[in-house]
Amino acid sequence: MKEKYITIKLKKSPIGRKPNQVKTLKALGLTKINQEVKRPDNEAVRGMIATVSHLIEVL
């Protein structure tokens, strides 16, 4: 079975955000604005996306 992936792009800066949101972005691998990463499409990653949905764009 082929694993699905989600592409995530950081659109807004984490400066001044709550510490848990900054740590979530680091855990996703997002450190710079307009940076894109691919992550597996699973419940853990979906929960992280929900936490910082106002800062990212899912492609």
C-alpha positions as CSV (number, residue, x, y, z in Angstrom):
1,M,0.0,0.0,0.0
2,K,1.4,3.4,-1.0
3,E,1.6,6.0,1.8
4,K,0.0,9.4,1.1
5,Y,1.8,12.7,1.8
6,I,0.7,16.2,2.6
7,T,2.6,19.3,1.5
8,I,2.7,22.0,4.1
9,K,3.9,25.6,3.5
10,L,4.7,28.2,6.2
11,K,2.9,31.4,5.3
12,K,3.2,33.5,8.5
13,S,6.0,34.0,11.0
14,P,5.9,32.2,14.4
15,I,7.4,35.3,16.1
16,G,5.2,36.3,19.0
17,R,3.1,33.1,18.9
18,K,2.4,30.8,21.8
19,P,5.3,28.4,22.7
20,N,3.3,25.3,21.8
21,Q,2.7,26.7,18.3
22,V,6.3,27.5,17.7
23,K,7.3,24.0,18.9
24,T,4.7,22.4,16.6
25,L,6.1,24.2,13.6
26,K,9.6,23.1,14.5
27,A,8.3,19.5,14.8
28,L,6.8,19.8,11.3
29,G,10.2,21.0,10.0
30,L,9.1,24.5,9.2
31,T,11.6,27.2,10.1
32,K,11.4,29.8,7.3
33,I,8.5,31.6,5.6
34,N,7.5,30.0,2.3
35,Q,9.3,26.8,3.2
36,E,7.5,23.7,2.0
37,V,7.8,20.2,3.6
38,K,6.1,16.9,2.8
39,R,4.8,14.9,5.7
40,P,2.8,11.6,5.9
41,D,-1.0,11.9,6.0
42,N,-1.8,10.5,9.4
43,E,-3.7,11.6,12.5
44,A,-0.7,13.0,14.3
45,V,0.3,15.3,11.5
46,R,-3.4,16.3,11.0
47,G,-3.5,17.3,14.6
48,M,-0.4,19.4,14.3
49,I,-1.8,21.1,11.2
50,A,-5.0,22.0,13.2
51,T,-2.8,23.6,15.9
52,V,-1.1,26.0,13.5
53,S,-3.7,26.2,10.7
54,H,-3.7,30.0,10.8
55,L,0.1,30.1,10.1
56,I,0.3,27.5,7.3
57,E,-1.1,26.5,4.0
58,V,-1.8,22.9,3.0
59,L,-1.1,22.2,-0.6
